[in-house]
Amino acid sequence: MARIACFTSFTFAYLAKARVLARSLRRLHPEWSLVALLTDHPPDDLAADALADFDHVVGAADLGIPGFPAWIFKHDVVEACTAVKATMLRRLLEQGADKVIYLDPDIAAFAPLDPLADRLDGASIVLTPHQIAPDRGEEAVRDNEGGSMRYGIYNLGFIGVRNDATGRAFAAWWEERLLAACYDAPEQGIFTDQKYCDLVPGLFAGVHVERDPGCNVASWNIAHRPVRITPSGEVTAGGRLLRFYHFTKIGPIGQRGPGDVMTERYAGDNFEVHELVAWYRREVAAATLPAAAGHPWHYGRFGDGTTIPRAARLLWRNRADLRRAFPDPFDPDGLRGWITREASGILEVEPAA
Amino acid sequence: MPPDAAPTQPDWIIWSRFHLQPLDAPPSAPPEAPVMRVDGDWVLDTIAPAVDALYYRAVAGLSPDEDPVRHFAEQGWQAGLNPNSWFDTRFYLDYYRDIADAGMNPLFHYEFYGRAEGRFPARPGGLPRHVVEQARIPSQRPPGWDAPADAPPIDEGGLRAALAVACRGMTGLVLAASHDCYLNVTGGMQILIADEQALFNADRTAYLHIAPAIARFTFAPREEEVMLQVSLDGRFLGLALESVVEGVLRASFLPMHRIFIVHSMLGHRAAALARIAALLGPAHSVFWLHDYSALCEGFNLLRNDIAYCHAPPPDSTACRICVYGAERASYLAAMHRLFTEVPFHVVAPSRVALDLFLARTALPFRSARVHENAVLDAGEAIDAPLPGPLPRPLPAPLPGPPQIGFAGFAIPPKGWPAFQRLLQREAGHATYRFVHFAAAFHRVPMTGLEKVDVEVRPGDRFAMVRAMRATGVDLVAVLSPWPETFSFVAHEAFAAGADVIALADSGNIAAAVRRHRRGVVLRDEAALVRFFEEGWALDYARQRAAAPLAAPRLIPAGTTATLAPDRLATDPQPRLATDDPGLVLLRHDGTILPRLPGEALRFALPPGTVEVCLLSRHALPAGTEGQDATPRGVPVATLMLDGVQVPLDDPRLAAGWHPPEPGLRWTDGRGRVRMVGARLLEITLAPGTAWRRVPLAG
């Protein structure tokens, strides 16, 4: 049997969602090795079994990324958690996994993912596009097809890679790009780890574009994939078994996140979608550990606890002289002191993370 | 032509009494076309195309000379009125606070800006989404105190003393459990339990009833002893812990013949009920399938309270995402332990309910059978009007547009969302009249919906039938989206002479429509909308008016007391036959229920009774019918009027009788007896007969 490693990448604030993902995978794929990649430091009072749903826990700082503190400082939390994915992929391939699957922590699986894993018997890379059917209407085209054109054709909440020459070549290429620039900078043609993958079907042979409507169902494609629940208790999307749903930016119970707005816009009267979302909210609430839920991102603060504004990160990215002058950007007496003296205005801006 | 044989009927009409075709709405209600106005007023000109004049005139109660567009702009939106069936004024102002804060006409905003901005004219997902979002895991719902606030506590000594008095002279004792105290709550199950208690009492059987004081949607927690509401022979005694009830069941004075009945498990502890059953030592234990709580905590099998789930396997994905799936496995394990410890005879009020239970359950049970809660008797019913006051307000009599009714609670499990959406689409047009029959405190104010106050109580159980009959309602929409196990409402509608609109997955509602050939079964809610919007309902009403049927009589009968539990275990045809002849006495003003069959039946009659009808099921096997193929009803061995035996060939046995045989005389199912002033009728039946349980099954 092929050794399949499946990993997700998150911070402790996202732990509850990652636990929901891991539990959904564990019940369907007890044979898979589940790996948590954490770009964060754990809260002091975290329960001992907080990560028990995973087989392995890896800290991003331990991935061997050269000059890690200086490198990670360039990224906000979303950029950071995506920037480390390719290095993790390469490492799992090196460690001997036959197939590696990445899933975003805000995904949950509802039916076995074997068909996707089996694709890797013939293909080296499997990608899922955001859309597999044309949108209609100005608003839908702007939201969905337009979103794909700005942020990437394939949703990198999922990727499957086989441990062959092509798969390893892809991992090496992707890692090189992400270590160099994994930023939310669509104006530069970059959107974290995702937009790079528009190039993948051209750069590599053996790429399979998965068009199964049951895979990676999310607000951006739900209008074309009506969710139904059969008398035998199966959940389908677009007429096929729902394999995994991507609960992008769904708010917690009692709150509406941006994902809720898009879901209600595109699910319409398909109340089964709202059943899935309501379930997800309940599961996340049940998996929430208070110690983790309010835990500030370790790399979101200077050593003295003050938050790092995005502007400071941009400064750090763009100023080689500052990077040379202050080897540890988290040191409050280093970069932060310089900013206080030279550009104090940017410290007043709260960072997104 | 039987509707089943009609090949051209659209496939979304699953079954219909008539072969239908769509009719155009009468020309008296032409739609007022939206107009492009040139008032020179920016707001009026912008909103005018979006104001549905007919709809809004009905909503706002405008006179013909009032301008709906101007009215909405100047008063309507401030009053929260909707301009059409798709724009929700209140939602828009609640959801978009910027519009409310600006004090802007919300329809104008939507038409001028909001539509292009992608704003919603009404809550996306509507009521179903709201229901889904409100659904809660049963154990996480707050329990509610369900007993009277001044309910006294009762200790073991007090309960023992009360039971000793009640059991004096009694030959049997029933201990029945349900989810609420049937004496304090009105509903189909509660009335049925009241009947059951009265019938058992009449058969020298005491009736002890327990219900949890704290209402829950699942079992009570295992570790807490449940406080019970205890009633004895129809009298509320007070509150006692389970251990108190267990204590009195050890008393030596209890009658030997005991029966344990579970009508509902909710709020009880399965282990405690098993212990109570063991202490009672019943000859028979009966578990009623009034709902599907034997299959799932979600007792009406509505996944997330919104859609019929078909009771899939507990490990299915559907159960996983359902609020009732989270604890279903442990719930079923507790249920399994109860059924393992108590050898239940399972009794369902309909074949549909029993079949679903049998197809899905893994519980062990001793027998399973159908026993209908009530039956409809077609044919020469006594035609006098039903007693009681007429409902108020009383809608104007026919002729007029077809009258469409909805009866009872305006809640999703009863199909209210579907009816509400239908009403919203149709309310602005005068094609149909919509009437809601419900207790005043259950009514939902809605434009275009006439209201009739009805409250069914144990002392006035035909109030709904009377109200529907008085209004002359044509079609009653009984739109439960789950397989109802019986549905009193559907039977009340039939008894009122109405036809019923049912959805395909409505269990005994759809089954009863087909069995009694009174109504139409539609595939789903989309079909319901088409049925009305395309004019199929108009054709139905037209054909119905041309082919009137006599209203059948609704006879409440199906309780454990009429089940003849002594023969539960030996019944050779548990799914077809019953020991219960379903014998009742019809008088011109109502029904008199019998005692248990198999012994002398005694009916005390009011003064002035001229004639009565002994109405019963038909005897099995069918081969016992006479040579003229007249069915056989009950074999009367003796008949006494005012204590004097009447010969079986006496002319007072007027009609509906087979010729006398040695020692008995059969009725044909409706034997008439002239009372000529007698006040007491007593009969005994010859033993050894079984009856067909579903008398109108065909």
Interface residues (C-beta under 8 A of the other chain):
Chain A: F110 A111 E139 I229 T230 P231 S232 G233 E234 V235 L242 E264 R265 A267 G268 D269 N270 F271 E272 H274 E275 L276 A278 W279 R282
Chain B: G118 F120 P124 G125 G126 P128 R129 V132 E133 A135 I137 R303 N304 I306 A307 C309 H310 P312 P313 S316 T317 A318 C319 R320 I321 C322 V323 A326
